[in-house]
Each structure stands twice: as structure tokens, then as C-alpha cells.
Amino acid sequence: MKMKKMLALIASLSMVVSFTACSSGSKGGNSESAPAPANQTTENTGDGTKTAEGEIAPEEGAELLIWESREERVFADELIKQFEAKYGVKVKIEEVAPTDQIGRLTQDGSAGLAADVLIVPHDHIGNAATSGLLLANDVFEEETKKNNTELSILGATFDGVLYGYPRAAETPALYYNKSLVKEAPKSFEDVIAFSKTFNDVKKKKYGIMWETGNMYFNYPFIASGGGYLFGDNGTNKDDIGVNNAGALESLKVYQSLKEILPINSGDINPDVKRGLFTAGDIAMDINGPWELAGYKAALGDKLGVAPVPTIAGKKAVTFSGIKIYVVNSFTKYPNAAKLFAHFASSKEAQLLLNEKVGSVPTNLEALETEQVKNDEFVSAFAAQIASSQPMPSIPEMSNAWAPLNAAFPEIWDSGKDPKEAMDKAATQIKDLNNGVSAE
């Protein structure tokens, strides 16, 4: 498939129906007289006064705090320099993992301790919007919708309201070291065969590694055989398919892989895995585009990216998502915050993010640039996106992580029967969805 067509699939097949640092005490300009959260879209939005250039003007004396991941800090540092030079608004960064940001906002927002602008995976929107933690993307709504893929807009929308400013599409794929693996494996049977010749457990050398206790990276071992998280394209909280016959078939493959990766799930984390892969001690890593820049710098021409290998003869179905900017409803400076979110999600910013960390843009014009179309790594991620499922964005999505992140280690570390572990997880998710207290 030509690259242009492949990139088009980012929109259609990364469809979204609708990912921790401790607080340093930074107040981000929102510590005094923090306003009440705005459930509706008409309050606490700033006066919207526009400059002669057609942009809203930041509030006088505005200062912003943003939360950004450590892996993508190199992008944010450059972006902030540009923003401060253009608008004269001081911006501070605090490193917080995107998956932790809505939790931090929930805890610290009303106290004025949260960031003014957050970067979150789209599946967190439903919960945050329902709780009144976000301001709508109203001032730049038309421009945002016009400039980005239709389905990235859907991912930034909840209950008919556009809250987000799309910045990148992402899904896990297979990184491999070409000096160790001559050709990317097509199947997990191939992975097992290679690992048996490559592994040296005493020297901590392994053919492949991924976060075996993390539901996000393990989703292919649910979905590839026909399992799913929530039914009706991620919208039905009462239809849970993590323990259906198709999921259990794929989970047999997952459990069998402990033979070639005899490490407990708790001993595998991003830092450990990153160090081993860049040192050549693991040949393959299942990971997302946020690691691309670092891996390219470490391995150079030896780095390859390919779709995740097939599972029991079926294409690996990963989670796909849209990473978006959102504005804290408690911000003291809504105009400046919205202006930053818009600036940071522009074509130019998305191309900078692609250059710095290897992200897949959602901006339509950015997708058509030679920088993106000629990138072999973006092409590989696009190929995986083509066989992915969007993470659900309903509020109940937050109820799925803890039960499943407990079930996978039980299967991997303790050899628990997959059906028993997933039956338990499904029950826990249903109980959480229905407000039933755990016994």
C-alpha cells in the first residue's frame, strides 16, 4: 500500500468513539481565587477578545503551567520557546505521565495546583468532561475541525462537545535491532523460534520484551482472536468481552511466551526495557512512537519498526488512540491556555513533534508533507494503526485498567488459568461500572 493511502488509514482505522511525577508545588498561575469548574461551555472561557490578527489575546500577566511526558520533553522545550517569543506568556513545564494527568487534575484542580494545559490520551476525556474538569475547545473549534482528521476530532469530542486539540495518533508496534534480527518476525511463532537461539538468561539477553503486566501493551492478546473491552465499538459498558472464547484463545499465546521471557511482570518497566534495547541486550521491543526518537539516536540505521507479529495466525489488534491537549476548567488564564493548546497542536507543532519524537500527525496538511510521507517509521506505525481498535472514551474506561492490570500479572507471573483471571477481571469491571463496592 502506498504511503499516502496508509496515512489515510490513520483517520479511518484509528477511529476514536468519542496514558507520575509528584507535584512540585508549581501553581501555574492558577493558585489564587481558582474559579469553579465549568460543566457547561459558556462559563470560565475568557472574554474571547481577538487581536487584529484574528487571535484571542492572552490575559495581562498570564503565566501557564503545562504537564508533559518526560519522553516528549525535548519537543515541549522547543515549542515553549516559540510560544513565549510570539505571545510573551511565560510557560513552565512539569513532567507528568499523560496517563496520570487527569487523576492529578481531579485531585489538585480545585486547589489551583494543576496544570493549565494537559496532554492526555483520548480515552480519558469522558471521565474528565463528565466531572466538569475541562473547558471546551470553543474559540478554535472550527479551525481545529477543519485542520485535523475527522476521526481525531471525534476522539477529542465527548457528548457532542469538542474538548480537545489533537496532537498525534499512536499505537504500539514492533521495534527491532536489524543487526540482531535480519528480518522482522511475521508471527509470534517466529518470535519464539528466534528467541530460543538468541536468549542468554544469565546475561539478561532476550529476544523480545514488552510490559507484560500492562493492559495497553497486552491488548493484542485479548483482541486479535475476537475479544474486546467494551461492545458496540467501545460504547456499551455492560458488554465486556475480555473473557470470551476469542480472547482466551489469544491469551494461550500470551501465557506461552513466558518460556522465552522468564521475567516477572513487575521487573519490566520502560526504563529497564529502554536500557536493554538500546544496549543490544534485547532484540525486539513492543512500544509506541514516543520512544522512536531515542531509539533512532541510539541505534541509527540498525533500527527497524514493523507491525506487531500475528497471534495464533491472526493479525495483531492493538489499541490506537489520539493524544490531545485539553484546558483545565480551573485555570486563571483561559484565553492564554486555549491559545497555547491551539498553538501546540498546529501543523507546525505537529511536524516538530514528528521530527523530535517520531509521532504520527493528525493535521491533514502535516500528513501530506514529504517529511511524513517519506518516513519509513511512520509508515510502519500507520500499518499497525490499520489493524487497531480505538480505546473506548466512555467514563467507564477508567474502571478497566486496575482489574486487567492485575489479571495479566496473575497469568504471567503465577501461571493462573487465563479464563479464571479474566472472568474475575470482567466481574470487577462490571461491578465498578455499576457502583458495586468490592468485597
C-alpha positions in Angstrom: 0.0 0.0 0.0 1.3 3.4 -0.9 2.3 5.7 2.0 -0.4 8.2 1.2 -3.1 5.6 1.4 -1.6 4.1 4.6 -1.6 7.5 6.2 -5.2 7.9 5.3 -6.0 4.8 7.3 -4.8 6.7 10.4 -8.1 8.6 10.2 -10.4 5.8 9.3 -8.9 3.0 11.4 -7.6 4.8 14.4 -11.2 5.9 14.9 -12.0 7.1 18.3 -15.6 6.9 19.5 -15.7 9.5 21.2 -1.5 7.3 29.4 3.9 10.2 37.5 5.6 12.9 38.7 4.7 14.2 42.1 3.5 17.8 42.4 6.4 20.2 42.8 4.1 22.8 44.2 4.0 24.8 41.0 0.8 26.8 40.7 1.0 27.6 37.0 -0.6 30.9 37.5 -3.8 29.4 38.8 -3.3 29.3 42.6 -5.3 32.4 43.5 -9.0 32.5 43.5 -9.4 29.5 41.4 -12.7 29.6 39.6 -15.3 26.9 39.9 -15.2 24.2 37.2 -17.4 24.7 34.2 -19.6 21.9 33.2 -21.2 24.0 30.5 -19.2 25.5 27.7 -20.2 29.2 28.3 -18.6 29.9 31.6 -14.9 30.5 32.5 -14.0 30.7 28.9 -12.3 34.1 28.9 -13.7 37.1 27.0 -12.6 35.7 23.6 -11.4 39.2 22.6 -9.4 38.8 19.4 -6.4 40.7 18.2 -6.0 42.4 14.8 -4.5 39.1 13.6 -7.7 37.3 14.4 -6.4 35.5 17.5 -7.6 35.8 21.1 -5.4 37.9 23.3 -3.8 36.3 26.4 -4.8 37.8 29.7 -2.4 40.5 31.0 0.2 38.9 33.2 -0.8 35.4 32.2 1.6 32.6 33.2 0.9 29.0 32.3 1.9 25.6 33.7 1.7 22.6 31.3 2.2 18.9 32.1 4.3 17.0 29.6 5.8 13.5 29.5 9.5 13.0 30.1 9.8 11.2 26.8 8.5 14.2 24.8 10.1 17.0 26.9 12.5 17.7 24.1 9.6 18.8 21.9 7.9 20.8 24.6 11.1 22.8 25.5 11.4 23.9 21.8 7.7 24.6 21.5 7.6 26.8 24.6 10.5 28.9 23.4 8.5 29.6 20.2 5.3 30.3 22.1 6.9 32.7 24.6 8.7 34.6 21.8 5.4 35.1 19.9 3.0 35.8 22.7 5.1 37.0 25.7 3.4 34.5 28.0 5.7 32.6 30.4 5.2 28.9 30.4 6.6 26.3 32.9 6.8 22.6 32.4 6.2 19.8 35.0 6.8 16.2 33.9 3.7 14.1 34.5 2.9 11.0 32.5 -0.1 11.6 30.3 -1.9 8.6 31.8 -1.6 10.3 35.3 -2.7 13.8 34.3 -6.5 13.5 34.7 -6.0 11.9 38.1 -3.8 14.7 39.2 -6.3 17.3 37.8 -9.1 15.6 39.7 -7.1 15.8 42.9 -5.5 19.2 42.5 -7.6 21.2 40.1 -9.9 22.9 42.6 -6.9 23.8 44.8 -5.3 25.6 41.9 -2.3 23.3 41.8 -2.9 21.6 38.5 -1.6 22.5 35.0 -3.4 24.9 32.9 -3.0 22.7 29.8 -2.7 18.9 29.9 -1.8 16.3 27.4 -3.9 13.2 27.7 -4.9 10.1 25.8 -8.4 10.5 24.3 -9.9 7.7 26.4 -9.6 10.0 29.5 -11.9 12.6 28.1 -15.3 11.1 29.0 -14.5 11.0 32.7 -12.9 14.4 32.9 -15.7 16.1 30.9 -18.4 14.5 32.9 -16.7 15.8 36.1 -16.5 19.3 34.7 -12.7 19.4 34.7 -12.3 20.7 31.1 -13.1 23.8 29.1 -14.5 23.3 25.6 -12.4 24.0 22.6 -14.8 26.7 21.5 -12.8 29.6 20.3 -10.7 27.4 17.9 -13.4 24.8 17.2 -14.0 25.5 13.5 -10.3 25.7 12.8 -9.5 22.6 14.7 -12.1 20.6 12.9 -11.1 21.8 9.5 -7.4 21.1 10.0 -7.4 17.6 11.5 -8.6 14.2 10.5 -12.3 13.7 11.1 -11.9 10.8 13.4 -9.2 12.5 15.5 -11.9 15.2 16.1 -14.3 12.5 17.2 -11.6 11.4 19.6 -11.4 14.9 21.0 -15.1 15.1 21.4 -17.4 13.8 24.2 -21.2 14.0 24.3 -21.2 16.3 21.2 -18.7 18.9 22.7 -15.2 19.4 21.3 -12.9 19.5 24.3 -9.5 18.5 22.8 -6.9 19.9 20.5 -5.5 16.8 18.6 -1.7 16.4 18.6 -0.8 12.9 17.5 -2.2 9.4 16.7 -0.4 6.5 18.3 -0.4 2.7 18.7 2.3 0.2 19.7 4.4 -1.5 17.1 7.4 -3.8 17.0 10.8 -2.2 17.3 13.7 -4.4 16.3 17.5 -4.3 16.0 18.5 -5.1 12.4 22.0 -6.2 13.5 20.4 -8.9 15.6 17.2 -9.6 13.7 17.7 -9.7 9.9 14.0 -9.6 9.2 11.1 -8.6 11.4 9.2 -11.7 12.5 5.8 -12.1 11.0 4.3 -14.3 13.8 4.8 -15.0 17.4 5.8 -18.5 16.4 8.8 -16.8 14.6 9.5 -14.7 17.7 9.7 -17.9 19.9 11.9 -19.6 17.4 14.3 -16.7 17.2 14.4 -16.1 21.0 15.3 -19.7 21.6 18.5 -19.1 19.6 19.2 -15.6 21.0 18.3 -15.8 24.7 21.0 -15.9 27.3 19.1 -15.5 30.6 22.3 -15.3 32.8 23.4 -12.3 30.8 19.9 -10.8 30.7 19.6 -11.1 26.9 16.2 -11.8 25.5 14.7 -12.0 22.0 11.8 -9.8 22.9 10.4 -7.7 25.8 7.3 -5.6 26.5 5.4 -4.5 29.6 3.8 -7.9 30.2 1.7 -6.6 33.1 0.3 -3.6 31.2 -3.2 -4.0 29.6 -2.4 -1.4 27.0 0.5 -3.4 25.5 -1.3 -6.7 26.1 -4.5 -5.8 24.3 -3.5 -7.8 21.2 -3.7 -10.9 23.4 -7.4 -10.1 24.0 -8.5 -8.6 20.7 -6.6 -10.5 18.0 -8.8 -13.6 18.4 -12.1 -11.7 18.7 -12.0 -10.4 22.2 -12.8 -6.8 23.1 -13.0 -4.5 26.1 -16.5 -2.9 25.6 -19.0 -3.9 23.0 -20.7 -1.8 20.3 -17.4 -0.2 19.3 -16.4 0.7 22.8 -19.7 2.3 23.9 -21.5 -0.5 25.8 -20.3 -0.7 29.4 -22.4 -3.7 30.0 -20.9 -5.8 27.2 -17.4 -6.9 28.3 -15.5 -9.3 26.0 -12.1 -9.7 27.8 -13.1 -13.3 28.7 -14.9 -14.5 25.6 -13.7 -17.6 23.6 -11.6 -15.5 21.1 -9.8 -13.6 23.9 -9.0 -16.9 25.7 -7.5 -18.3 22.5 -5.1 -15.4 22.1 -4.3 -15.5 25.8 -2.9 -19.0 25.4 -0.2 -17.4 23.2 0.4 -14.7 25.8 0.9 -17.3 28.5 3.2 -19.4 26.3 5.6 -16.5 25.8 6.8 -16.7 29.5 9.1 -19.5 28.3 11.2 -17.1 26.2 10.8 -14.2 28.6 11.2 -15.7 32.1 10.9 -12.4 34.0 8.1 -11.4 36.3 6.0 -8.5 35.0 6.9 -6.3 37.9 10.6 -6.4 36.8 9.8 -4.9 33.4 9.3 -1.2 33.2 10.0 1.4 30.5 13.5 2.4 31.9 14.7 -1.2 32.2 13.4 -2.1 28.7 14.8 1.1 27.1 18.3 0.4 28.5 18.3 -3.2 27.4 17.1 -2.5 23.9 19.5 0.4 23.2 22.4 -1.7 24.6 21.5 -4.6 22.2 20.5 -6.9 25.0 17.0 -7.4 23.8 16.4 -7.7 20.1 12.8 -6.6 19.9 10.5 -4.3 21.9 6.8 -3.7 21.6 6.4 0.0 22.2 4.9 3.2 21.0 6.1 6.1 18.8 7.1 8.1 21.8 10.2 6.0 22.0 11.2 6.5 18.4 13.5 9.5 18.7 15.5 7.9 21.5 15.8 4.6 19.7 16.8 6.3 16.4 19.5 8.2 18.3 20.8 5.0 20.0 20.6 2.6 17.1 20.7 4.7 13.9 20.5 2.6 10.8 20.2 -0.6 12.9 16.7 0.4 14.0 13.6 -1.2 12.3 9.9 -0.9 13.0 7.2 -3.3 11.9 3.7 -4.3 12.8 3.2 -6.5 15.8 3.5 -10.2 14.9 0.4 -12.3 14.2 -1.1 -14.1 17.1 -2.4 -17.7 16.5 -2.4 -16.9 12.8 -4.4 -13.7 13.1 -3.3 -10.0 12.7 -2.4 -8.4 16.0 -5.0 -5.9 17.0 -3.5 -3.1 19.2 -5.1 -0.2 20.9 -5.0 3.0 19.0 -5.5 6.4 20.4 -5.3 10.2 19.9 -3.1 12.2 22.2 -4.8 15.5 22.8 -4.3 18.8 24.6 -7.1 19.9 27.0 -7.6 23.0 29.1 -8.2 22.8 32.8 -11.5 24.4 33.8 -9.9 25.9 36.9 -7.3 27.9 35.0 -7.0 31.6 35.9 -6.0 32.3 32.3 -8.4 30.5 29.9 -7.5 32.7 26.9 -3.8 32.1 27.3 -4.4 28.4 27.9 -6.6 27.9 24.9 -4.1 29.9 22.8 -1.3 27.6 23.9 -3.3 24.4 23.2 -4.1 25.7 19.7 -0.5 26.8 19.0 0.9 23.4 20.3 -1.4 21.4 18.1 -0.9 23.3 14.9 0.6 21.9 11.7 4.0 23.3 12.5 3.9 22.0 16.1 2.8 18.5 14.9 5.7 18.4 12.4 8.1 19.5 15.2 6.7 16.7 17.4 7.2 14.2 14.5 10.8 15.5 14.0 11.7 15.3 17.7 10.0 12.1 18.8 8.6 10.4 15.7 4.9 10.9 16.3 2.1 10.4 13.7 0.4 13.7 13.0 -3.4 14.2 12.8 -3.1 17.5 11.0 -4.2 16.9 7.4 -1.6 19.2 5.8 1.2 17.7 8.0 0.2 14.2 6.8 0.8 15.3 3.2 4.3 16.7 3.8 7.4 14.9 2.4 8.7 14.8 6.0 5.9 12.5 7.0 5.1 10.6 3.8 8.7 9.5 3.3 9.3 8.4 6.8 9.6 4.5 7.0 8.9 4.5 10.7 5.7 6.5 10.4 4.7 4.1 7.6 5.2 1.1 10.0 3.1 2.7 12.7 0.5 3.6 10.2 0.4 -0.1 9.1 -0.3 -1.2 12.7 -2.9 1.5 13.1 -4.7 0.0 10.2 -5.3 -3.1 12.3 -6.0 -1.4 15.6 -9.1 -0.7 17.7 -9.7 2.7 19.3 -9.6 2.9 23.1 -13.1 3.5 24.4 -13.6 7.0 25.7 -16.7 6.4 27.8 -16.2 7.2 31.5 -16.3 3.5 32.4 -13.0 3.1 30.6 -11.2 4.1 33.8 -12.7 1.1 35.6 -11.0 -1.4 33.2 -7.3 -0.6 33.9 -6.9 -1.9 37.5 -8.7 -5.2 37.1 -6.9 -6.0 33.9 -3.5 -4.8 35.1 -4.0 -7.2 38.0 -5.2 -10.1 35.8 -2.3 -10.1 33.4 0.4 -10.5 36.1 -1.6 -13.3 37.7 -1.5 -15.2 34.3 2.1 -14.2 33.6 3.8 -14.4 37.0 1.7 -17.1 38.7 0.5 -19.2 35.8 -3.1 -18.7 36.6 -5.7 -20.1 34.2 -6.5 -17.2 31.8 -10.2 -17.9 32.0 -10.2 -17.7 35.7 -8.2 -14.5 35.7 -10.3 -12.8 33.0 -13.6 -13.9 34.5 -12.6 -12.2 37.7 -11.5 -9.1 35.9 -14.7 -8.9 33.9 -16.8 -9.2 37.1 -14.7 -6.5 38.8 -15.2 -4.1 35.8 -18.9 -4.7 35.8 -19.1 -4.1 39.5 -17.2 -0.9 39.2 -19.4 0.2 36.3 -22.5 -0.4 38.3 -21.2 1.2 41.5 -20.9 -2.1 43.4 -18.3 -1.9 46.3 -15.6 -4.5 46.2 -15.8 -7.1 49.0 
